[in-house]
């Protein structure tokens, strides 16, 4: 692919205003597609070394795309007007449904975020802390002592149970069923989310057929829960997310449709538990190998503080980035990004792991060092939740969840440390996790 030159007629007075798209990766389109789908972090890191912090790729599914590793330009992308950049196309609404916030842009997106915001701020989140602690204690009650085990799946169970209880408010047969069907769906969906659906029928036993069957079962279960909630005479007093969504209204007084609620609840369940669990899995992998950090966390925890624990969570999300991709689609005739002009129809992708490894923003970026975030404002180059109008609406919830889980475990367990080699980074389709599952050995305090 050759570098294109785009000239705006308004700029012809000065030849120096001519801009080009960024340099292009010179590999066949199918090869680039395989690298992006299966080896994304390696591909983005090495392409940035060769072509610089902004380069162009051409891949199946997303098409011509500009990849950004520079923190300042990444911020320019996240803060751009929604008239210029919309959500990346295609996006996760293929998995979560057309009523998901991922599918919306402009006024519709702003209106939906306004409806979704109340459960994820202030007192609402504080109401959920007891649920998080209860689920942590329930899961850790059977942890083995003195024997190495993987923490990733236990963390997945904690975060799934937390989101189910905070979304629906209580246990029951329907929630037991969702606990059964969501984990295999999440694993399957994460592997196929960035691959195109074939234009022909693939059969009920194919990945796409299985995803469609899950969706029918999920909708049927959620619609039953909605009917129960609407018949509950105490619905107005409930604080679960389903009750809050049923009671919410757009500015014109209309409620969300049941299908849109189901799409949003699947979005919360799908995007809200696995990423948090993956970060917690990395927490144990990192703490096992950093006794100084662990000792400081334990001392602070015993004294009732949380400043260093918060810094550790922030550093975990930087040093072991779980979601390393966020993107936009150029809706305007063009989008000026630094010295480049990106044409209409291109995607603009932020290589989050590359931004988190920027040496100017984060000196010695390979070092796991929570102290870099103590008594300092978190830099704009820290973007595990994205940024701007599309920043993850559950960011504050995820932070509280990780804080309470770590606080509870550190209170009840001693984590053994050693000099084991770092676990390799494993790509699960969307999230990056410890390859061995965050192995750790603990003893009860």
C-alpha positions in Angstrom: 0.0 0.0 0.0 1.4 3.4 -1.0 1.2 6.5 1.2 -1.8 8.6 0.1 -1.6 12.4 -0.2 -4.6 14.4 0.8 -4.8 18.1 -0.1 -7.5 20.3 1.2 -8.4 23.1 -1.2 -8.4 25.6 1.7 -4.7 24.8 2.2 -3.4 25.4 -1.3 -2.2 28.9 -0.4 0.7 27.3 1.5 2.3 24.2 0.1 3.7 23.4 3.6 0.1 22.6 4.8 -0.1 19.5 2.6 -0.5 16.5 4.8 -0.2 12.8 4.3 -1.5 9.7 6.0 1.1 8.1 8.3 3.6 5.6 6.9 2.1 2.3 5.9 3.1 -1.2 7.1 4.3 -3.0 4.0 2.9 -6.4 4.4 0.1 -8.2 2.5 -3.4 -7.4 3.9 -4.1 -11.0 5.0 -0.8 -11.1 6.9 -1.5 -7.9 8.7 -5.0 -9.3 9.6 -3.5 -12.4 11.1 -1.0 -10.4 13.1 -3.6 -8.0 14.4 -6.0 -10.7 15.3 -3.6 -13.2 16.9 -0.4 -11.3 17.8 -1.7 -7.7 18.3 0.7 -6.5 21.0 3.8 -7.9 19.3 2.6 -6.5 16.0 1.9 -3.0 17.3 5.1 -2.8 19.4 7.4 -3.8 16.5 5.5 -1.8 13.9 5.9 1.3 16.1 9.7 0.6 16.4 10.0 0.5 12.6 7.5 3.1 11.4 7.2 5.5 14.4 4.5 6.2 16.9 1.8 6.6 14.2 1.5 4.2 11.3 -1.1 2.9 8.9 -2.3 -0.7 8.5 -4.7 -2.3 6.1 -6.5 -5.3 7.6 -9.6 -7.4 6.9 -12.6 -6.4 9.0 -11.4 -3.0 10.0 -9.9 -1.9 6.7 -7.4 1.0 6.5 -6.6 2.1 10.0 -4.1 4.4 11.7 -2.5 3.1 14.8 -1.4 5.6 17.5 1.2 5.0 20.2 2.0 8.7 21.1 0.2 9.8 24.3 -0.5 13.3 23.1 -2.1 12.1 19.9 -4.0 9.4 21.7 -5.5 12.1 23.8 -6.4 14.1 20.7 -8.3 11.0 19.5 -10.2 10.4 22.7 -11.1 14.0 23.1 -12.1 14.6 19.5 -15.6 15.9 18.6 -18.2 13.2 18.0 -18.9 15.0 14.8 -15.5 14.0 13.6 -14.9 10.6 15.2 -17.5 8.0 16.1 -17.0 4.5 17.6 -14.8 2.2 15.7 -16.7 0.3 13.0 -17.5 -2.6 13.4 -17.5 -2.7 17.2 -18.6 -4.9 20.1 -22.3 -4.2 19.4 -22.0 -7.2 17.1 -21.7 -9.2 20.3 -23.8 -7.2 22.7 -26.6 -6.1 20.4 -27.8 -3.0 18.6 -29.2 -1.6 21.9 -25.8 -1.6 23.5 -24.0 1.7 24.3 -21.3 0.4 21.9 -23.7 0.7 19.0 -24.7 4.3 19.7 -23.1 7.6 18.7 -23.8 11.3 19.0 -27.0 12.4 20.8 -28.2 8.8 21.2 -24.9 7.9 22.9 -25.0 10.8 25.2 -28.6 10.2 26.2 -27.9 6.5 26.9 -24.8 7.3 29.1 -26.9 9.7 31.1 -29.4 6.9 31.9 -26.6 4.5 32.7 -24.6 6.8 34.9 -26.5 6.8 38.2 -25.7 3.1 39.2 -21.9 3.8 38.7 -21.3 6.8 40.8 -21.2 7.9 44.4 -23.5 6.2 46.9 -24.6 3.6 44.4 -21.1 2.1 44.2 -20.6 2.4 48.0 -23.8 0.3 48.4 -22.1 -2.5 46.4 -19.0 -2.8 48.6 -20.7 -5.3 51.0 -21.6 -7.5 48.0 -18.0 -7.4 46.8 -16.6 -8.4 50.2 -19.2 -11.2 50.6 -18.4 -12.7 47.2 -14.6 -12.5 47.9 -15.0 -14.3 51.3 -17.3 -16.9 49.7 -14.8 -17.7 47.0 -11.7 -17.7 49.1 -13.2 -19.9 51.8 -12.0 -23.0 50.0 -8.6 -21.7 48.9 -5.8 -24.2 49.6 -3.0 -23.3 52.0 0.7 -23.9 51.1 -0.1 -25.2 47.6 0.3 -23.2 44.4 -3.0 -22.5 42.5 -4.2 -20.2 39.7 -6.2 -17.2 40.8 -7.6 -16.1 37.4 -10.7 -18.3 37.5 -11.5 -17.6 41.1 -11.3 -13.9 40.3 -13.6 -14.5 37.3 -16.1 -16.1 39.6 -15.9 -13.3 42.1 -16.4 -10.6 39.5 -19.2 -12.4 37.7 -21.1 -13.0 41.0 -20.6 -9.4 42.0 -22.0 -8.0 38.7 -24.9 -10.5 38.7 -25.9 -9.5 42.2 -25.5 -5.8 41.6 -27.3 -5.9 38.3 -30.3 -8.1 39.5 -30.3 -7.5 43.2 -30.8 -11.1 44.4 -30.1 -14.7 43.8 -32.5 -17.2 42.2 -32.8 -19.8 39.6 -32.4 -17.3 36.8 -29.1 -16.1 38.2 -27.9 -19.6 38.7 -28.6 -20.2 35.0 -26.7 -17.1 34.0 -23.7 -18.1 36.1 -23.7 -21.3 34.1 -24.0 -19.9 30.6 -22.0 -16.6 30.8 -18.5 -18.0 31.3 -18.4 -20.2 28.2 -20.1 -17.4 26.2 -17.5 -14.8 27.4 -14.7 -17.1 26.3 -16.2 -17.8 22.9 -17.2 -14.2 22.3 -13.8 -12.8 23.2 -12.2 -15.1 20.6 -14.6 -14.2 17.8 -15.3 -10.5 18.5 -12.7 -9.2 16.1 -13.4 -11.7 13.3 -16.0 -11.2 10.6 -19.1 -13.3 10.5 -19.3 -15.4 7.3 -21.9 -14.2 4.8 -23.4 -17.6 4.7 -25.1 -19.8 7.3 -22.7 -21.6 9.5 -25.0 -24.0 11.4 -26.1 -24.1 15.1 -22.9 -25.8 16.2 -20.6 -23.2 14.7 -19.2 -20.4 16.9 -21.7 -18.0 15.4 -24.6 -20.4 15.9 -23.6 -21.0 19.5 -23.4 -17.2 20.1 -26.9 -16.8 18.6 -28.3 -19.6 20.8 -26.7 -18.0 23.9 -28.3 -14.7 23.0 -31.8 -16.2 22.7 -31.4 -17.9 26.1 -30.0 -14.8 27.7 -32.8 -12.6 26.4 -35.5 -15.1 27.6 -33.9 -15.1 31.1 -33.6 -11.4 31.3 -37.1 -10.7 30.1 -38.4 -13.1 32.8 -36.3 -11.1 35.4 -37.7 -7.8 34.0 -41.3 -9.1 34.4 -40.5 -10.1 38.0 -39.0 -6.7 38.7 -41.9 -4.8 37.2 -44.3 -6.8 39.4 -42.3 -6.1 42.5 -44.3 -3.6 44.7 -40.9 -2.5 46.2 -39.3 -1.8 42.9 -38.9 1.9 43.7 -36.9 1.1 46.8 -34.5 -1.3 45.1 -30.9 -0.2 44.4 -29.9 -2.9 41.8 -29.0 -1.8 38.3 -32.0 -3.5 36.7 -34.4 -1.6 39.0 -32.6 1.7 38.3 -32.8 1.2 34.5 -36.5 0.3 34.7 -37.1 3.5 36.5 -35.0 5.7 34.3 -36.4 8.0 31.6 -35.1 9.9 28.7 -35.7 13.6 28.6 -38.9 13.1 26.7 -40.2 10.8 29.4 -39.9 7.5 27.5 -38.3 4.5 29.1 -35.7 2.1 27.7 -37.2 -0.8 25.8 -36.8 -4.2 27.3 -34.6 -5.3 24.4 -32.3 -2.3 25.0 -32.1 -3.1 28.7 -31.2 -6.7 27.8 -28.5 -5.4 25.4 -27.1 -3.1 28.1 -27.2 -5.7 30.8 -25.3 -8.1 28.6 -22.8 -5.3 27.9 -22.3 -4.8 31.7 -22.0 -8.5 32.3 -19.7 -9.2 29.4 -17.4 -6.2 29.6 -17.7 -5.7 33.3 -16.4 -8.9 34.9 -13.6 -10.5 32.7 -11.4 -7.4 32.4 -11.5 -6.7 36.1 -10.8 -10.4 36.9 -7.9 -10.3 34.5 -6.4 -7.3 36.3 -6.8 -9.0 39.7 -5.1 -12.1 38.3 -2.2 -9.9 37.3 -2.2 -8.5 40.8 -1.3 -11.8 42.3 1.2 -12.5 39.6 3.0 -9.2 40.3 2.8 -9.2 44.1 4.3 -12.7 44.2 7.4 -11.3 42.6 7.6 -7.9 44.4 7.9 -8.5 48.1 8.6 -4.9 48.8 5.4 -3.8 47.2 3.4 -6.6 49.0 4.9 -5.7 52.4 3.9 -2.1 52.0 0.4 -3.1 50.9 0.0 -5.4 53.9 1.2 -2.7 56.4 -1.1 -0.1 55.0 -4.0 -2.5 54.9 -3.5 -3.4 58.5 -3.5 0.3 59.4 -6.8 0.9 57.5 -5.3 2.9 54.6 -5.7 2.5 50.9 -3.6 5.2 49.1 -0.8 2.8 48.2 -3.3 0.1 47.3 -5.0 2.5 44.9 -1.6 3.4 43.4 -0.9 -0.4 43.0 -4.2 -0.8 41.1 -3.3 2.0 38.8 0.2 0.7 38.1 -1.2 -2.8 37.5 -3.5 -1.5 34.8 -0.5 0.3 33.2 2.2 -2.3 33.6 0.0 -5.2 32.7 -2.5 -3.7 30.3 -5.5 -6.0 29.9 -7.3 -4.2 27.1 -4.8 -2.8 24.7 -7.0 -1.5 21.9 -9.6 1.3 21.6 -10.6 2.9 18.4 -12.6 5.5 16.5 -14.0 5.8 13.0 -13.5 8.9 10.9 -16.9 10.3 10.2 -15.9 13.7 9.0 -14.4 14.4 5.5 -11.0 14.1 7.2 -9.5 14.2 10.7 -6.3 16.1 11.4 -4.1 14.1 13.8 -0.8 15.9 14.6 1.0 16.4 11.3 -1.2 13.9 9.5 -4.6 14.0 7.8 -6.7 10.9 8.1 -9.3 10.5 5.4 -13.0 9.8 5.9 -13.8 6.1 6.5 -10.5 5.2 8.1 -10.3 3.8 11.6 -8.0 5.4 14.2 -6.8 2.8 16.8 -5.0 3.6 20.0 -2.3 1.0 20.9 -3.0 1.3 24.7 -0.1 -0.9 25.8 2.3 1.2 23.7 1.0 4.4 25.2 1.4 2.9 28.7 5.1 2.0 27.8 5.9 5.6 26.7 9.2 6.5 28.4 8.4 10.2 28.6 5.2 9.6 30.5 6.4 6.6 32.5 10.2 6.4 33.1 11.4 2.8 33.2 8.0 1.6 31.9 8.9 -2.1 32.3 9.4 -1.7 36.0 6.4 -2.5 38.2 6.5 0.5 40.5 3.3 1.7 42.2 5.1 4.5 43.9 5.1 6.4 40.6 1.3 7.0 41.3 1.6 8.0 44.9 0.9 11.7 45.8 0.6 12.6 42.1 -2.1 13.2 39.6 -2.6 10.3 37.2 -1.2 11.4 33.8 -3.4 11.6 30.8 -1.3 8.9 29.2 -2.9 6.4 31.6 -5.9 5.1 29.6 -6.9 1.6 30.6 -10.6 2.7 30.4 -10.2 4.7 27.2 -11.1 8.4 27.4 -13.4 11.2 26.4 -17.1 10.6 25.8 -16.5 6.9 25.3 -14.6 6.3 28.5 -15.8 3.1 30.2 -18.8 4.0 32.2 -18.0 1.3 34.7 -14.5 2.5 35.5 -15.3 3.7 39.0 -17.1 0.5 39.8 -14.2 -1.6 38.6 -11.8 0.4 40.7 -13.8 -0.1 43.8 -14.2 -3.8 43.1 -10.5 -4.3 42.7 -9.8 -2.3 45.9 -12.3 -4.3 48.0 -11.1 -7.7 46.7 -7.5 -6.9 47.4 -8.3 -5.3 50.8 -10.3 -8.4 51.8 -7.7 -11.0 50.6 -4.8 -9.1 52.2 -6.7 -9.0 55.5 -7.2 -12.8 55.6 -4.2 -14.3 53.7 -0.5 -14.1 53.6 0.8 -14.3 50.0 4.1 -16.1 49.6 6.8 -14.4 47.5 9.7 -15.9 45.5 11.8 -15.2 42.5 9.8 -17.2 39.9 10.1 -16.0 36.3 7.3 -13.6 35.2 4.3 -15.3 33.7 4.0 -14.7 30.0 1.3 -12.5 28.6 -1.5 -14.6 27.1 -3.9 -13.1 24.5 -7.5 -14.4 25.0 -9.0 -12.6 22.0 -9.8 -9.3 23.8 -8.1 -9.4 27.2 -4.5 -10.2 28.0 -4.1 -12.4 31.0 -1.3 -14.2 32.9 -0.5 -17.3 30.8 -0.5 -19.6 33.8 -3.5 -18.0 35.4 -1.8 -15.9 38.1 -0.2 -18.7 40.1 0.2 -18.0 43.8 0.6 -19.7 47.2 -1.2 -18.4 50.3 -1.6 -19.1 54.0 -4.4 -17.9 56.2 -3.4 -15.2 58.6 
